[in-house]
């Protein structure tokens, strides 16, 4: 009976054999390519975990985006756009800027240090204890938070899109939905088949295929939704016209912020800040505030992301790969945010009443928006393509997490503490075994850990934000500042949790992106103070006069910019208009500039350095004309978008 109900749902959910065929073809191509692309590779640890250092710029960029974009974007970000509007696109637009910064200043130093993993860098730069602590932290984060949340959101979306019934049951006294568990198992199985067999080579090159489905399918879905809306509204002709109509319609409500990239506080419309879109995406905070911490921590110091850059053929290829990823990032708001706003319009506009009467299902919570659109607004074949795009997002992220989990355990725990003399073949074997165990652990943990929050994207971002301020301080200063000490790293790692929890409960009505900025300011003072008083130093490596002059020049420029920002911030506090736009975030930006000024001056003038300081070859920061043109184009595009939708 249960089987008949599932088959009945599959036969009556609006999907046709053509749609199922498109999805099946995608799965078949993915698995076959994943296996074939890794055949003939010499099985060394570098081959398995870093693709033998063979990735081209376009493979690096595509793989970064495929690993990044997942169900939390299609479901969670689209859901937040449904509630709060396109300001959520700041996560993507500012990520594009962050990728350029990382390509210029951070990734080259990591490649230069020839690291396999982020914890390895911590071990080399600080001490074994710091490296081990972060190894364990990331293993728990990937297995019990990210793998569970990505698979859960993907399963929820799949169930709703296909209209599958719940099959209730019980496991060890816990109520479960076997339909969801079956979908989660399927997603893990597909990701595991090729990622465990072929390692990063399979993951990265199949991500090139995945990103085509992801970007292409997402854009086509957006176009299809807008086209159908255009057909139902008199006087509206075509998708672009429909988008303009929706923008104009929503703008009639002075309190509506769905088409604003910068959201101001609106006490009259939202007396409680917790109901105000400003609480989720506050004013200019998304441009100069805590979002930088999220982006730097996620893109720069996150193993399953940065591992693709570490596997590049060269520093030059890695830099160009990050710029390519930045261009792709700019497309993501059109794939996930615009559909969320369209769903809000369809569900709330009186002129869509006749259209709503023809739709199947409803949006009972924000995260239902994207599945609702796919099921109701995409035509034959496009429906299958849209479903394949969503699946590509989930599967590629799971594959990257599985591979990075096995990399961290094998290289940072097994080889360091269990079997220091392990052969290359043994390391690959342990990597595959670890991947299987991680997948099983995530499958077991998914139900007890993951809940169905109304806006999953923001929940994930807020609680990851507990650690990103500390991660950013520890890693960035460890890379760039010769006085950064291991003692400061340990204290800061502990303090980031303490400060985050204290600010969470003492300032509950302050947006979490602002709280992250406050935490960063406290941690920066703490880290610099401890490092400057640490006696575990050695004589600093000699520098040329030109190097000293260049560092002092930029130190003075950044100090002047920092003081200007502090003064501007103090003045803005007397203006209600500025306060409503979150201008206090400028204090955070000023602190970033001040920290940069301090470490540059210290690098130029201090006669001692931390005993495990890394030498910096300034040549690593040089970029060619292609990188510079690409970076300039990205800045221009983002400036235009903010100017048009401020």
For each residue, the residues with C-beta under 8 A, 3 or more apart:
1: 4 5
2: 5 6 167
3: 6 7
4: 1 7 8
5: 1 2 8 9 165
6: 2 3 9 10 164 165 167 179
7: 3 4 10 11
8: 4 5 11 12
9: 5 6 12 13 162 163 164 165
10: 6 7 13 15 20 162 164
11: 7 8
12: 8 9 163
13: 9 10 161 162 163 375
14: 163 360 375 376 383
15: 10 19 20 162 383 384 387
16: 19 20 380 383
17: 20 21
18: 21 22 380 381 384
19: 15 16 22 23 380 381 383 384 387
20: 10 15 16 17 23 24 384
21: 17 18 24 25 384
22: 18 19 25 26 381 384 385 387 388
23: 19 20 26 27 384 387 388 391
24: 20 21 27 28
25: 21 22 28 29
26: 22 23 29 30 213 388 391 392
27: 23 24 30 31 190 391
28: 24 25 31 32
29: 25 26 32 33 209
30: 26 27 33 34 190 194 206 209 210 392 395
31: 27 28 34 35 190 193 194
32: 28 29 35 36
33: 29 30 36 37 194 205 206 209
34: 30 31 37 38 193 194 195 197 198 202 203 205 206
35: 31 32 38 39 193 194 197 198 202
36: 32 33 39
37: 33 34 198 201 202 205 206
38: 34 35 41 194 197 198 199 201 202
39: 35 36
40:
41: 38 47 52 198 201
42: 47 52
43: 47 48 424 425 428
44: 47 48 52 424 428
45: 48 49 116 410 411 424 427 428 431
46: 49 50 52 53 116
47: 41 42 43 44 50 51 52 199 201
48: 43 44 45 199 200 201 427 428 431
49: 45 46 116 199 200 307 403 406 407 410 411 431
50: 46 47 53 116 200 307 310 311
51: 47 54 55 199 200 201 204 311
52: 41 42 44 46 47 201 311
53: 46 50 311 312 313
54: 51 201 311 313
55: 51 59 60 63 204 308 311 312 313 317 321
56: 59 60 312 313 317 321
57: 60 61 312 317 318 319 320 321 324
58: 61 62 208 321 324
59: 55 56 62 63 204 205 207 208 321
60: 55 56 57 63 64 204 308 309 311 312 317 318 320 321 322 324 325
61: 57 58 64 65 320 321 322 323 324 325 327 328
62: 58 59 65 66 207 208 210 211 324 325 328
63: 55 59 60 66 67 203 204 207 208 211 308 400
64: 60 61 67 68 99 305 308 309 321 322 325
65: 61 62 68 69 207 211 214 215 325 328 329
66: 62 63 69 207 208 210 211 214 392 393 396 397 400
67: 63 64 203 207 304 305 308 396 397 400
68: 64 65 73 305 397
69: 65 66 73 74 214 332 393 396 397
70: 73 74 150 153 154 393 394 396 397
71: 74 75 76 150 153 154 156 157 390 393 394 397
72: 75 76 77 149 150 153 456 457 460
73: 68 69 70 76 77 78 332 336 393 457
74: 69 70 71 77 78 157 218 335 336 370 389 390 393
75: 71 72 78 79 153 154 156 157 367 370 371 456 457
76: 71 72 73 79 80 153 367 455 456 457 458 459 460
77: 72 73 74 80 81 88 91 336 337 340 457
78: 73 74 75 81 82 336 337 339 340 343 367 369 370
79: 75 76 82 83 340 365 366 367 368 369 370 454 455 456 457
80: 76 77 83 84 88 280 281 340 366 455 457 458
81: 77 78 84 85 86 88 89 258 336 337 338 339 340 341 344 369
82: 78 79 340 341 343 344 363 366 369
83: 79 80 277 280 344 366 455
84: 80 81 87 88 257 258 263 277 280 281
85: 81 88 256 257 258 259 260 263 277 337 341
86: 81 89 258 259 260 261 333 337 338 341 645
87: 84 90 257 260 261 262 263 277 280 281 286
88: 77 80 81 84 85 91 280 281 333 337 340 457
89: 81 86 92 93 261 332 333 337
90: 87 93 94 261 281 286 287 291
91: 77 88 94 95 286 291 294 295 461
92: 89 95 96 329 330 332 333 337
93: 89 90 96 97 261 329 330 333 638 641 642
94: 90 91 97 98 286 287 291 292 295
95: 91 92 98 99 295 298 299 326 329
96: 92 93 99 100 326 327 329 330 634 638
97: 93 94 100 101 326 634 635 638
98: 94 95 101 102 292 295 296 299 300
99: 64 95 96 102 103 299 322 323 325 326 329
100: 96 97 103 104 322 323 326 631 634 635
101: 97 98 104 105 106 296
102: 98 99 105 106 107 296 299 300 322
103: 99 100 106 107 108 318 319 320 321 322 323 623 627 631
104: 100 101 108 319 621 623 627 631
105: 101 102 108 109 480 621
106: 101 102 103 109 110 300 476 479
107: 102 103 110 111 300 306 309 310 315 318 319 322
108: 103 104 105 111 112 315 318 319 620 621
109: 105 106 112 113 479 480 614 616 620
110: 106 107 113 115 121 306 309 310 479
111: 107 108 114 309 310 312 315 318
112: 108 109 315 617 620
113: 109 110 121 124 614
114: 111
115: 110 118 120 121 124 310
116: 45 46 49 50 120 310 407 411
117: 120 121 135 303 307 407 408 411 412
118: 115 121 122 134 138 301 302 303 306 475
119: 122 123 131 132 134 135 138 303 408 412
120: 115 116 117 123 124 131 411 412
121: 110 113 115 117 118 124 125 475 478 479
122: 118 119 125 126 130 131 134 474 475 478 489
123: 119 120 126 127 128 130 131 132 412 416
124: 113 115 120 121 131 612 614
125: 121 122 478 479 484 612 613 614
126: 122 123 130 131 478 484 485 486 489 490 612
127: 123 130 131 486 489 490 612
128: 123 131 132 416
129: 132 133 486 490
130: 122 123 126 127 133 134 474 486 489 490 493
131: 119 120 122 123 124 126 127 128 134 135 412 416
132: 119 123 128 129 135 136 412 413 416 417
133: 129 130 136 137 490 493
134: 118 119 122 130 131 137 138 493
135: 117 119 131 132 138 139 408 409 412 413
136: 132 133 139 140 413
137: 133 134 140 141 467
138: 118 119 134 135 141 142 303 404 408
139: 135 136 142 143 405 408 409 438
140: 136 137 143 144 145
141: 137 138 144 145 146
142: 138 139 145 146 147 303 304 401 404 405 408 438
143: 139 140 146 147 148 405 438 441 442 445
144: 140 141 147 148 441 442 445 449
145: 140 141 142 148 149 449 460 463 464
146: 141 142 143 149 150 304 397 401
147: 142 143 144 150 151 398 401 402 405 438 439 442
148: 143 144 145 151 152 442 445 446 449 450
149: 72 145 146 152 153 450 456 460
150: 70 71 72 146 147 153 154 394 397 398 401
151: 147 148 154 155 184 187 188 394 398 442 446
152: 148 149 155 156 180 184 446 450
153: 70 71 72 75 76 149 150 156 157 367 394 456
154: 70 71 75 150 151 157 158 183 184 187 390 391 393 394
155: 151 152 158 159 180 183 184 187
156: 71 75 152 153 159 160 180 367 371 452
157: 71 74 75 153 154 160 161 370 371 390
158: 154 155 161 162 164 183 387 390 391
159: 155 156 162 164 166 179 180 183
160: 156 157 163 361 368 371 372 375
161: 13 157 158 371 374 375 387 390
162: 9 10 13 15 158 159
163: 9 12 13 14 160 360 361 375
164: 6 9 10 158 159 179 183
165: 5 6 9 179
166: 159 177 179 180
167: 2 6 177 178 179
168: 175 176 177 178
169: 175 176 177 178
170: 173 174 175 176
171: 174 176 447
172:
173: 170
174: 170 171 447 448
175: 168 169 170
176: 168 169 170 171 180 181 447
177: 166 167 168 169 180 181
178: 167 168 169 181 182
179: 6 159 164 165 166 167 182 183
180: 152 155 156 159 166 176 177 183 184
181: 176 177 178 184 185 447
182: 178 179 185 186
183: 154 155 158 159 164 179 180 186 187
184: 151 152 154 155 180 181 187 188 443 446
185: 181 182 188 189 443
186: 182 183 189 190
187: 151 154 155 183 184 190 191 391 394 395 398
188: 151 184 185 191 192 398 439 442 443
189: 185 186 192 193
190: 27 30 31 186 187 193 395
191: 187 188 194 195 395 396 398 399 402
192: 188 189 195 196 399 402 435 436 439
193: 31 34 35 189 190 196 197
194: 30 31 33 34 35 38 191 197 198 202 203 206 399
195: 34 191 192 198 199 202 203 399 400 402 403 435
196: 192 193 402 406 432 435 436
197: 34 35 38 193 194 202 432
198: 34 35 37 38 41 194 195 201 202 203
199: 38 47 48 49 51 195 202 203 403 428 431
200: 48 49 50 51 203 204 307 308 311 403 407
201: 37 38 41 47 48 51 52 54 198 204 205
202: 34 35 37 38 194 195 197 198 199 205 206 399
203: 34 63 67 194 195 198 199 200 206 207 396 399 400 403
204: 51 55 59 60 63 200 201 207 208 308 311
205: 33 34 37 59 201 202 208 209
206: 30 33 34 37 194 202 203 209 210 396 399
207: 59 62 63 65 66 67 203 204 210 211 396 399 400
208: 58 59 62 63 66 204 205 211 212
209: 29 30 33 205 206 212 213
210: 30 62 66 206 207 213 214 392 393 395 396
211: 62 63 65 66 207 208 214 215 328 392 396
212: 208 209 215 216
213: 26 209 210 216 217 385 388 389 392
214: 65 66 69 210 211 217 218 335 389 392 393 396
215: 65 211 212 218 219 328 331 335
216: 212 213 219 220 385 389
217: 213 214 220 221 385 386 388 389 390 392
218: 74 214 215 221 222 332 334 335 336 386 389
219: 215 216 222 223 331 334 335
220: 216 217 223 224 382 385 386
221: 217 218 224 225 335 339 373 374 377 378 382 385 386 389
222: 218 219 225 226 334 335 338 339 342
223: 219 220 226 227 239
224: 220 221 227 228 377 378 379 382 386
225: 221 222 228 229 339 342 373 377 378
226: 222 223 229 230 239 240 242 243 338 342
227: 223 224 230 231 238 239 242
228: 224 225 231 232 377
229: 225 226 232 233 236 242 245 246 342 345 346 352 355
230: 226 227 233 236 237 238 239 241 242 245
231: 227 228
232: 228 229 352 354 355
233: 229 230 236 242 245 351
234:
235:
236: 229 230 233 241 242 245
237: 230 241
238: 227 230 241 242
239: 223 226 227 230 242 243
240: 226 243 244
241: 230 236 237 238 244 245
242: 226 227 229 230 233 236 238 239 245 246
243: 226 239 240 246 247 338
244: 240 241 247 248
245: 229 230 233 236 241 242 248 249
246: 229 242 243 249 250 341 342 345
247: 243 244 250 251 259
248: 244 245 251 252
249: 245 246 252 345 349 351
250: 246 247 253 256 258 259 341 345
251: 247 248 256 259
252: 248 249 256
253: 250 256
254: 269
255: 266 268 269 270
256: 85 250 251 252 253 259
257: 84 85 87 260 263 264 266 277
258: 81 84 85 86 250 341 344
259: 85 86 247 250 251 256 341 645
260: 85 86 87 257 263 645 646
261: 86 87 89 90 93 641 642 645 646
262: 87 283 284 286 287 581 642 646
263: 84 85 87 257 260 277 278 281 282 283
264: 257 278 283 580 581
265: 273 276 278 282 283 579 580 581 582
266: 255 257 269 270 276 278 580
267: 270 271 580
268: 255 271
269: 254 255 266 276
270: 255 266 267 273 275 276 277 278
271: 267 268
272: 275 276
273: 265 270 276 278 279 509
274: 279 509
275: 270 272 279
276: 265 266 269 270 272 273 279
277: 83 84 85 87 257 263 270 280 281
278: 263 264 265 266 270 273 281 282 283 511 580 582
279: 273 274 275 276 282 509 511
280: 80 83 84 87 88 277 455 458 511
281: 80 84 87 88 90 263 277 278 285 286 511 513
282: 263 265 278 279 285 286 289 511 513 514 582 585
283: 262 263 264 265 278 286 580 581 582 583 585
284: 262 287 288 289 581 582 583 585 586
285: 281 282 288 289 290 291 511 513 514 517 582 585
286: 87 90 91 94 262 281 282 283 289 291 513
287: 90 94 262 284 291 585 642
288: 284 285 292 585 586 588 589
289: 282 284 285 286 292 513 514 516 517 582 585 588 589
290: 285 293 294 465 469 512 513 514 515 516 517 520 585 588
291: 90 91 94 285 286 287 294 295 513
292: 94 98 288 289 295 296 588 589 592
293: 290 296 297 465 468 469 472 516 517 520
294: 91 290 291 297 298 461 464 465 468 513 516
295: 91 94 95 98 291 292 298 299
296: 98 101 102 292 293 299 300 301 468 472 476
297: 293 294 300 301 302 464 467 468 469 471 472 475
298: 95 294 295 301 302 305 464 468
299: 95 98 99 102 295 296 302 305 306
300: 98 102 106 107 296 297 306 472 475 476
301: 118 296 297 298 306 471 472 475
302: 118 297 298 299 305 306
303: 117 118 119 138 142 306 307 404 407 408
304: 67 142 146 307 400 401 403 404 405
305: 64 67 68 298 299 302 308 400
306: 107 110 118 299 300 301 302 303 309 310
307: 49 50 117 200 303 304 310 311 400 403 404 407
308: 55 60 63 64 67 200 204 305 311 312 321 400
309: 60 64 107 110 111 306 312 318 321 322
310: 50 107 110 111 115 116 306 307 318
311: 50 51 52 53 54 55 60 200 204 307 308
312: 53 55 56 57 60 111 308 309 315 317 318 321
313: 53 54 55 56 317
314: 317 318
315: 107 108 111 112 312 318 319 620
316: 319 320 624
317: 55 56 57 60 312 313 314 320 321
318: 57 60 103 107 108 111 309 310 312 314 315 321 322
319: 57 103 104 107 108 315 316 322 323 623 627
320: 57 60 61 103 316 317 323 324 626 627 630
321: 55 56 57 58 59 60 61 64 103 308 309 312 317 318 324 325
322: 60 61 64 99 100 102 103 107 309 318 319 325 326
323: 61 99 100 103 319 320 326 327 627 630 631 634
324: 57 58 60 61 62 320 321 327 328 630
325: 60 61 62 64 65 99 321 322 328 329
326: 95 96 97 99 100 322 323 329 330 630 631 634
327: 61 96 323 324 330 331 630 633 634
328: 61 62 65 211 215 324 325 331 332
329: 65 92 93 95 96 99 325 326 332
330: 92 93 96 326 327 333 634 637 638 641
331: 215 219 327 328 334 335
332: 69 73 89 92 218 328 329 335 336 337
333: 86 88 89 92 93 330 336 337 338
334: 218 219 222 331 337 338
335: 74 214 215 218 219 221 222 331 332 338 339
336: 73 74 77 78 81 218 332 333 339 340 370
337: 77 78 81 85 86 88 89 92 332 333 334 340 341
338: 81 86 222 226 243 333 334 335 341 342
339: 78 81 221 222 225 335 336 342 343 369 370 373
340: 77 78 79 80 81 82 88 336 337 343 344 369 370
341: 81 82 85 86 246 250 258 259 337 338 344 345
342: 222 225 226 229 246 338 339 345 346 373
343: 78 82 339 340 346 347 363 369 370 372 373
344: 81 82 83 258 340 341 347 348 369
345: 229 246 249 250 341 342 348 349 352
346: 229 342 343 349 352 355 356 359
347: 343 344 352 356 362 363
348: 344 345 352
349: 249 345 346 352
350: 353
351: 233 249
352: 229 232 345 346 347 348 349 355 356
353: 350 356 357
354: 232 357 358
355: 229 232 346 352 358 359
356: 346 347 352 353 359
357: 353 354
358: 354 355
359: 346 355 356 362 372 376
360: 14 163 375 376
361: 160 163 368 372 375 376
362: 347 359 368 372
363: 82 343 347 366 368 369 372
364: 368
365: 79 368 452 454
366: 79 80 82 83 363 369 454 455
367: 75 76 78 79 153 156 370 452 453 454 455 456
368: 79 160 361 362 363 364 365 371 372
369: 78 79 81 82 339 340 343 344 363 366 372 373
370: 74 75 78 79 157 336 339 340 343 367 373 374 390
371: 75 156 157 160 161 368 374 375
372: 160 343 359 361 362 363 368 369 375 376
373: 221 225 339 342 343 369 370 376 377 378
374: 161 221 370 371 377 378 383 386 387 390
375: 13 14 160 161 163 360 361 371 372 378 383
376: 14 359 360 361 372 373
377: 221 224 225 228 373 374
378: 221 224 225 373 374 375 382 383 385 386
379: 224 382 383
380: 16 18 19 383 384
381: 18 19 22 384 385
382: 220 221 224 378 379 385 386
383: 14 15 16 19 374 375 378 379 380 386 387
384: 15 18 19 20 21 22 23 380 381 387 388
385: 22 213 216 217 220 221 378 381 382 388 389
386: 217 218 220 221 224 374 378 382 383 389 390
387: 15 19 22 23 158 161 374 383 384 390 391
388: 22 23 26 213 217 384 385 391 392
389: 74 213 214 216 217 218 221 385 386 392 393
390: 71 74 154 157 158 161 217 370 374 386 387 393 394
391: 23 26 27 154 158 187 387 388 394 395
392: 26 30 66 210 211 213 214 217 388 389 395 396
393: 66 69 70 71 73 74 154 210 214 389 390 396 397
394: 70 71 150 151 153 154 187 390 391 397 398
395: 30 187 190 191 210 391 392 398 399
396: 66 67 69 70 191 203 206 207 210 211 214 392 393 399 400
397: 66 67 68 69 70 71 146 150 393 394 400 401
398: 147 150 151 187 188 191 394 395 401 402
399: 191 192 194 195 202 203 206 207 395 396 402 403
400: 63 66 67 195 203 207 304 305 307 308 396 397 403 404
401: 142 146 147 150 304 397 398 404 405
402: 147 191 192 195 196 398 399 405 406 435 438 439
403: 49 195 199 200 203 304 307 399 400 406 407 435
404: 138 142 303 304 307 400 401 407 408
405: 139 142 143 147 304 401 402 408 409 434 435 438
406: 49 196 402 403 409 410 430 431 432 434 435 438
407: 49 116 117 200 303 307 403 404 410 411 431
408: 117 119 135 138 139 142 303 404 405 411 412 413
409: 135 139 405 406 412 413 414 430 431 434 438
410: 45 49 406 407 413 414 415 427 430 431 434
411: 45 49 116 117 120 407 408 414 415 416 427
412: 117 119 120 123 131 132 135 408 409 415 416
413: 132 135 136 408 409 410 416 417 418
414: 409 410 411 417 418 419 422 427 430 434
415: 410 411 412 418 419 420 422 427
416: 123 128 131 132 411 412 413 420
417: 132 413 414
418: 413 414 415
419: 414 415 422 426
420: 415 416
421:
422: 414 415 419 426 427 430
423: 426 427
424: 43 44 45 427 428
425: 43 428 429
426: 419 422 423 429 430
427: 45 48 410 411 414 415 422 423 424 430 431
428: 43 44 45 48 199 424 425 431 432
429: 425 426 432 433
430: 406 409 410 414 422 426 427 433 434
431: 45 48 49 199 406 407 409 410 427 428 434 435
432: 196 197 406 428 429 435 436
433: 429 430 436 437
434: 405 406 409 410 414 430 431 437 438
435: 192 195 196 402 403 405 406 431 432 438 439
436: 192 196 432 433 439 440
437: 433 434 440 441
438: 139 142 143 147 402 405 406 409 434 435 441 442
439: 147 188 192 402 435 436 442 443
440: 436 437 443 444
441: 143 144 437 438 444 445
442: 143 144 147 148 151 188 438 439 445 446
443: 184 185 188 439 440 446
444: 440 441
445: 143 144 148 441 442 448 449
446: 148 151 152 184 442 443 449 450
447: 171 174 176 181 450
448: 174 445
449: 144 145 148 445 446
450: 148 149 152 446 447
451:
452: 156 365 367 456
453: 367 456 459
454: 79 365 366 367
455: 76 79 80 83 280 366 367 458 459
456: 72 75 76 79 149 153 367 452 453 459 460
457: 72 73 75 76 77 79 80 88 460 461
458: 76 80 280 455 461 462
459: 76 453 455 456 462 463
460: 72 76 145 149 456 457 463 464
461: 91 294 457 458 464 465 512
462: 458 459 465 466 512
463: 145 459 460 466
464: 145 294 297 298 460 461 467 468
465: 290 293 294 461 462 468 469 500 512 513 515 516
466: 462 463 496 497 500 501 504
467: 137 297 464 470 471 496 497 500
468: 293 294 296 297 298 464 465 471 472 516
469: 290 293 297 465 472 473 496 499 500 516 519 520 523
470: 467 473 474 492 493 495 496 497 519 523
471: 297 301 467 468 474 475 496
472: 293 296 297 300 301 468 469 475 476 520
473: 469 470 476 477 492 496 520 523 524 527
474: 122 130 470 471 477 478 489 492 493 527
475: 118 121 122 297 300 301 471 472 478 479
476: 106 296 300 472 473 479 480
477: 473 474 480 481 484 527 528 531 595 599
478: 121 122 125 126 474 475 481 484 489 614
479: 106 109 110 121 125 475 476 614
480: 105 109 476 477 599 603 616
481: 477 478 484 531 599 602 603
482: 540 541 602 603 606 609 610 613 614
483: 531 532 534 537 599 602 606 608 609 610 613
484: 125 126 477 478 481 488 489 527 531 610 613
485: 126 488 489 530 531 534 536 610
486: 126 127 129 130 489 490 536 610 612
487: 490 491 530 534 536
488: 484 485 491 492 526 527 528 530 531 534
489: 122 126 127 130 474 478 484 485 486 492 493 527
490: 126 127 129 130 133 486 487 493 494
491: 487 488 494 495 526 527 530
492: 470 473 474 488 489 495 496 523 526 527 530
493: 130 133 134 470 474 489 490 496
494: 490 491 497 498
495: 470 491 492 498 499 522 523 526
496: 466 467 469 470 471 473 492 493 499 500 519 523
497: 466 467 470 494 500 501
498: 494 495 501 502
499: 469 495 496 502 503 518 519 522 523
500: 465 466 467 469 496 497 503 504 515 516 519
501: 466 497 498 504 505
502: 498 499 505 506
503: 499 500 506 507 510 515 518 519
504: 466 500 501 507 508 512 515
505: 501 502 508
506: 502 503
507: 503 504 510 515 518
508: 504 505
509: 273 274 279
510: 503 507 514 515
511: 278 279 280 281 282 285 514 515 582
512: 290 461 462 465 504 515 516
513: 281 282 285 286 289 290 291 294 465 516 517 585
514: 282 285 289 290 510 511 517 518 582 584 585
515: 290 465 500 503 504 507 510 511 512 518 519
516: 289 290 293 294 465 468 469 500 512 513 519 520
517: 285 289 290 293 513 514 520 521 585 587 588
518: 499 503 507 514 515 521 522 588
519: 469 470 496 499 500 503 515 516 522 523
520: 290 293 469 472 473 516 517 523 524 588 591 592
521: 517 518 524 525 587 588 591
522: 495 499 518 519 525 526
523: 469 470 473 492 495 496 499 519 520 526 527
524: 473 520 521 527 528 591 595
525: 521 522 528 529
526: 488 491 492 495 522 523 529 530
527: 473 474 477 484 488 489 491 492 523 524 530 531
528: 477 488 524 525 531 532 595 598
529: 525 526 532 533
530: 485 487 488 491 492 526 527 533 534
531: 477 481 483 484 485 488 527 528 534 610
532: 483 528 529 602
533: 529 530
534: 483 485 487 488 530 531 537 610
535:
536: 485 486 487 610 611
537: 483 534 608 609 610 611
538: 608 609 610 611 613
539: 607 608 609
540: 482 543 606 607 608 609 613
541: 482 609 615
542:
543: 540 547 548 604
544: 547 548
545: 548 549
546: 549 550
547: 543 544 550 551 604 618
548: 543 544 545 551 552 604 605
549: 545 546 552 553
550: 546 547 553 554 618
551: 547 548 554 555 600 601 603 604
552: 548 549 555 556 600 601 604 605
553: 549 550 556 557
554: 550 551 557 558 600
555: 551 552 558 559 597 598 600 601 604
556: 552 553 559 560 597
557: 553 554 560 561
558: 554 555 561 562 593 594 596 597 600
559: 555 556 562 563 593 594 597
560: 556 557 563 564
561: 557 558 564 565 593
562: 558 559 565 566 590 591 593 594 597
563: 559 560 566 567 590
564: 560 561 567 568
565: 561 562 568 569 586 587 589 590 593
566: 562 563 569 570 587 590
567: 563 564 570 571
568: 564 565 571 572 586
569: 565 566 572 573 583 584 586 587 590
570: 566 567 573
571: 567 568 574 575
572: 568 569 575 578 579 583 584 586
573: 569 570 578 579 583 584
574: 571
575: 571 572 578 579 583
576: 579 580
577: 580 581
578: 572 573 575 581 583
579: 265 572 573 575 576 582 583 584
580: 264 265 266 267 278 283 576 577
581: 262 264 265 283 284 577 578
582: 265 278 282 283 284 285 289 511 514 579 585
583: 283 284 569 572 573 575 578 579 586
584: 514 569 572 573 579 587
585: 282 283 284 285 287 288 289 290 513 514 517 582 588 589
586: 284 288 565 568 569 572 583 589 590
587: 517 521 565 566 569 584 590 591
588: 288 289 290 292 517 518 520 521 585 591 592
589: 288 289 292 565 585 586 592 593
590: 562 563 565 566 569 586 587 593 594
591: 520 521 524 562 587 588 594 595
592: 292 520 588 589 595 596
593: 558 559 561 562 565 589 590 596 597
594: 558 559 562 590 591 597 598
595: 477 524 528 591 592 598 599
596: 558 592 593 599 600
597: 555 556 558 559 562 593 594 600 601
598: 528 555 594 595 601 602
599: 477 480 481 483 595 596 602 603
600: 551 552 554 555 558 596 597 603 604
601: 551 552 555 597 598 604 605
602: 481 482 483 532 598 599 605 606
603: 480 481 482 551 599 600 606
604: 543 547 548 551 552 555 600 601
605: 548 552 601 602
606: 482 483 540 602 603 609
607: 539 540
608: 483 537 538 539 540
609: 482 483 537 538 539 540 541 606 613
610: 482 483 484 485 486 531 534 536 537 538 613
611: 536 537 538
612: 124 125 126 127 486
613: 125 482 483 484 538 540 609 610
614: 109 113 124 125 478 479 482
615: 541
616: 109 480 620
617: 112 620
618: 547 550 621 622
619: 622
620: 108 109 112 315 616 617
621: 104 105 108 618
622: 618 619
623: 103 104 319 627 628 631
624: 316 627 628
625: 628 629
626: 320 629 630
627: 103 104 319 320 323 623 624 630 631
628: 623 624 625 631 632
629: 625 626 632 633
630: 320 323 324 326 327 626 627 633 634
631: 100 103 104 323 326 623 627 628 634 635
632: 628 629 635 636
633: 327 629 630 636 637
634: 96 97 100 323 326 327 330 630 631 637 638
635: 97 100 631 632 638 639
636: 632 633 639 640
637: 330 633 634 640 641
638: 93 96 97 330 634 635 641 642
639: 635 636 642 643
640: 636 637 643 644
641: 93 261 330 637 638 644 645
642: 93 261 262 287 638 639 645 646
643: 639 640 646
644: 640 641
645: 86 259 260 261 641 642
646: 260 261 262 642 643
